[in-house]
C-alpha cells in the first residue's frame, strides 16, 4: 500500500505498509558522506514519538491513494478530535464530488453525529493498530541492520535486514525479525514516509 500525505500542519500520521513484493535494492546502495543510516532511523523514531504523544485537536487536508480509497486519489478534510479522526471527502482524483456523492458524505457525517458508537469503536481499533505500528518501529534499531541507499525521488532510502545477533523476545518479534525491505524518510521533517518489507522465509514456532 502506497500512501501520499499532504497536510496543512507539521504533523503527518505514520504511514506503515507491509508489502509481499520482493525488494531487490542492494545494488543501488552506496556509501556517501552522510549521517549513518542508524542515526537517521533514530532521528525518525524521535519525531514519530513526538507526534504520537502530542495530539492536539486540529484540522488539515489529506491526499491519499491506498486500498482504503479503492486506488483513487482522495482529498479529504480531516478534523482530529478526542474520539478520533473525522474525514470529509471533497475531491476524488482531483475532481469535485458529484451531487450524489456529496449527499452521501453529508449523510455519513450526520449518521456519526446521531450515533457515534460505531465511529468510536472504529477509531479505537485504528489507534490500537497505530500503537502496534509504533512498537514495530521501536524494534528497528535493535533487530535490524541498515544500509544507506541515498536519496530516491526526494526521500531518504534505507534498506534493512535482520540483525543475526538479535534474539527475539516474542513470537511476534520472531516473525518481524525475518523481514527485510526498505524505509523511506522525509529528509526535511525526519518523519517516516513509507516502510515496505517481506518475509525472507517461513517462520516456525516449534
Buried (B, 14 or more C-beta within 10 A) or exposed (E): BEBEBEBEEEBBBBBBBBBEEEBEBEEEBEEEEEEEBBEBBBBBBEBBEEBBEEEEEEBBBBBBBBEEBEEBBBBBBBEBEEEBBBBBBBBBEEEEBEEEEBEEBEEBBEEBEEEEEEBEEEBEEEEEEBEEBBEBBEBBEBBBBBBBBBEEEEBBBBBBBBBEEBEBEEEEBBBBBBBBBBBBBBBEBBBBBBBBBBBBEEEEEE
